[in-house]
Amino acid sequence: MNEQQTNIEQRLIEYYEGKLEGTAYDEVKAWIASSEENRRMARRIYSLLLAVDVHQVSKEIDTEKALKKVKGRKIAQKKSISWWEWGQRAAAILILPLIGLLIWQQSRMQSVSPVAETLEIRTNPGMTTRLHLPDGTYVCLNSGSTLTYPSSFTGDTRSVYLVGEAYFEVAPNTQHRFVVHTPSQSAVEVYGTHFNIEAYPDDPNITTTLTEGKVGFLYKEGTITKRTMLDPGQKLIYDTTNQRLSRHLTSGLSELSWTEGKIIFENTPLPEALHMLGKRFNVDFIVKNTKLNANRFTGTFTTQRLEKILKYFEISSRIRWRYLNDPDVHQEKMRIEIY
């Protein structure tokens, strides 16, 4: 046994014997909860301590001798019994149930499932991440997004929390609904389906695009929580500023193109096109001439640089652009003016 393991076991013994306080107690408690291997070691030490306690009690009390005294005692005998003899009798009667109780307690401790840990996945600007949740649900997380979920799903609901954009292929389970919580007290609930959610904190719109299955969108209207259902080929936009919904038909090709590393415009208005480019290239666009918003674009881009895509805008719609020199050196995003 190496010195580190010896020190850990000694700390666990002190922890279970109540000898640790304050920061030392919190450190050991956090160490136990940090992994299944640590929890197994803690349970082993706890079992040994229980066994030692029972052994010490049985050593101090001669169970066999006490039982013989009880059996050999004549009913007619009037001899007075001391408190120590009463203690031996009680110990002889109670020691076996005590051992049984301790064994049951330990087995129960080992059978209780550990509390699920909360996991968080973040993507850097301009990057995407793919992962599978504990239930098998596939998730593709877009640029600058955060997904929070438990290490294992328990109860009737599989809940995750999204800030940003993600595409979900939810593992079917009719007994346990899947709920994606988004900002502004909105959520999407499903049982097994494919859909995209966009809910960035700096964007007043929360957009849900359904490609397969059926989802319910939960939202606030005043102080009342309402639900509206979506069918495949529909895109729902919830304006959190005025708490209003708008529904649109879509193939989903443009909305989901980011999951394949593409940018696809399908008669896409300029504001939406710039929004897509902003996510891809981590850029803030400032439109100086609002009349340009009426322009629409169609095209597919994969590995092209931002400057080349904007050049396409220039040629097709006579839109001009330029980089802005931002005096704030801590500004994380580039700023481009459209004029």
N, C-alpha and C positions, 0 to 999 in steps of 0.2 A: 504494500500500500504506500503510495507516495505521500510526501509531506502535505501537499495541497489538499488531497482527499481527506487526510487525517484532520486538518484544520476545519474543513467543511463539516465533517461529521461531529467534531467537538462543538462547533457553533450550533448545529442542529440540536444536539443534546441540551445545550444551554437554553436554546429557544423553547423547546418543549418543557423544560423544567422551570420556565418562568424566570430565568436569571438575566434575560436581556431586556433592556428598556430603551425607549427613545429611538434614535437613529439606527442603533445596532439591531433592534427588533424589526424595524421597517425594512432594513437591508436584507435580512434573512427571509422575511415574508415575501419580498419582491423576487428574491432569488428562487424561491420555491415555485412561484407562479410563472417564472420565465420560460420553463420548458417541461415537457412530459418526463424527460429523464431526471430532472431535478425533483419533480413530484414523486417519482418512484423511489429515489434515494430517501426523501423525507419520510415516505410511508414506511420504508424499511427500518429507519432509525426509530420511528414512533412504535413500530411493532416490537422491536428489541426492548425499548424502554418499558412497554406494557408487560412483556414477558419477565423482565427483571423485577418489576414491582410485584408481580404475582409470586415469583420465586422467593422474594424476600419475605413476603407475608407468610408463605407456607413454611419457610425455615424457622421463623419466630414462633409459629404455632404448630406443635406436634399433633397433626391431624389424626393419625392412627391411634396415638395414645389417648387423645381426647375422646375418640369414638369408643375405645375399650372401656374407658371410665363410665361413659354414658350407659353402655350395654351392661356392665357389671354392677351397676347401682341397683340395689333392691328397692322395690316400691315401698316396702314397710319401713325402710331406713329413714330415721328422723334427723340424721346428721345435717347440720347447717352447711350451706354451700357458700363459699367465698365469691366475691365479685370476679376474681381471676378465673375460677373454675367456670363460672357462667360465661366468661369471655371465651374460654376454650371451647365450651359446648357450642356457642354461637358461631365461632370460627369454623368448627368442624362441619356445621350444617351449611354455612354460607359460602365456604371457600370454593366449592365446585360451581354453584350458580354464578359466583363472581368471575371465575375463569371463563365460563360460558358467555357471560355478558361482555367481557373484554374481547373475546374472540369475535363475537357478533359485531361489536362496535368497529373492530378493525376491518372485518370483511365489508361492512357497510361503507367505511371510509374509502376502501379501495374500489368499490363498485360505483361510487358517485362520480359522474362525469365531471371533468374540470370545466370551469366557467370559460366560455368561448372568449378568445382574445379579439380585440378590435384591430383590424389591419387597414392600412391606408396606402394607396398607390397614387403617385403623382407623376405627371408627364411634363417634361421640359417644353418650353415654347418651340414650335416647329417640329416636334417629335410626336410619335404615336406609340402606344403600348398595347399588347395583346395578352390576355390572361384568361384563366378558367376559375370560376368561383367554386366553393366547396361542393355545391350541388351539381356541378357540371356545366353551369351556364357559361357561355362564351361571351367575352366582353372585349371590345376594341375601344381604347380610350384615346381621345384626340388631344391635340396640343393644349398645354396649359390647363389641364383638367385634373381633378382629384376624385377618387372613388374610395369610399369607406365602407367596409363590410366585416362581418364576424368570421373567425376562423372556422366556425361550424354553425349551421343554421339550426335553431331550436324553436319549438312552438309551432303555431299554425301559420306564421307569416315569415317569408324570406325577405328581409328588409336590407336595402343598401342605400347609401347616400351619395349623390352625385353633385359636383360643382364643376361645370364645364360641359363637355360633349362626349357621348359614348353611344356605341352601337351594341345592342344586346341580342343574343340568341338564347332565349330562356329555356332551360331544361324543363320539359312538361312535368307537372305535378298537380293534379286537380285537387288534392287535399291540402296543399300549401301554396297559397297565392304568393306571387313575387311582386314586391313593391319597390319602386325607385323613388326615393324622396329627393326633391329638388328645392332650390331656394323659394322664398315667398310662399311657404306653406302649400306648395303644390306637390303632386305625386302622380305616378303612373302605376297602375296595378294590372297584373297579367297572371295567367296560369301556364303559358307556354306559347311563345310567339317571337317574331323578329321585328325590331323597331329601333329607331334612332331618337335620342333626346339631346337637345341643346339647351343648356341653362347656365350661361356664363354670368357671374355676378355684376359685370359692368354693362350688361345688355338687358333692357327691360322686357324683352320677349323670351318666352320659354316655348320651344318648338318641338313637337313630337311628330315623327314621320313613321307610319306603320306600313310594313311591306308584307307581313304574313301574320295570320291569326287575328286576335281581337284584343284591344286594350281599353281600359277605362282611365280617363284623365280626371283627377281630382283637383279642384281649384276653389279659390275663395271668391265669393261675390258678396261684397259687404262683409257681414260677420258669419255668413252661412257657407258651409262647405258643400259644393255641388259636384256631380259626376256627369261626364259626357263620354259616350263610347265612340271609338274610331274603327273604321273598316280598312282593309288593305287598300293602298293607293290613295290614302288621305294624309294630309299634313295639317296639324292643328297648331295655331299660334295663339298663345295666351299673353296678352299685354298686361304685365303686372302693375303698370302705372294706373290704368283705368279699369283693371280687372275685367277685360273683355276678351272674347274668343273670336277667332276667324278660322274658317275651314277651307282647305284648298285641295284640288285633285293634283296628284303628282305620280310620276313613275318611280320616284325615289332615286333615280339615277344620279341626279345632281347632288341631292342631299347626302347620299352615301358614298360618293366618289372618293372622299378623303380616306375611307377605310382601305382602298386599294392604291393609295398614294397618288391619286389623280385629282384634277380639278376639271369638272365638266359643267359647262354652261349650256342650259337649254332655254333659250329665249329669256335669259336671266336679267332682271333689272340691274342697273349699275350699283345701287346701294347693296343689294344682296351679293353681287359679284365681288365688290370690294370687301365685304364682310368675310367671304370665303378666302380671299387672298390674304386678308389680315391674319386669319387663324393660321394659314399655311406658312407665311413668311414672318410672322410676329411683327406686323406693321400697323400703325394707326393712320387711316386715311382721313383727310380733311377736304370736303367738297366745298369749294368757294362759290361755284355757280350751280345752284339747285336745279336749274333747267336741264342740266346734264343727267339728272336722275331718271329722265324718261328714256334714256338709251337702254337697249337690251342687247345681250350678247349670246352667241352660240359657238361652242368650240370645246375641244378637249386638250388638256395640257398635262404632261407627266413630269419630265425632268427639266422643263424650261425654267430659266431664271425669271425672277419677277420683272426685271427690266424688259425682257422680251415680250412678256404677256402684256405689259403696259404699252409697249410699242404697237401691239396688235390693236389695243384700244384706240391709240392715236390714229392709226390708219383707217379703222372702220368707222369711227365716230368723231374724229377730229378733237379728241380729248387730249389735253395737255397736262403734264404733271412735272413735279420737281420735288427734290428732297428739301426738307426744312432743317435749318441749323438750329437745333434746340439748345438754349443756354444751360439747361439742366443736365449736367454730366451724368446724373444718376438715372436718367430716363432709360427704362429697359427696352422700349420699342423705338424703332425708326418711325419718323413721321413724314408722310408724303402728302403734298397738296395737289388736289385735282382742280384744274381751272380751265 
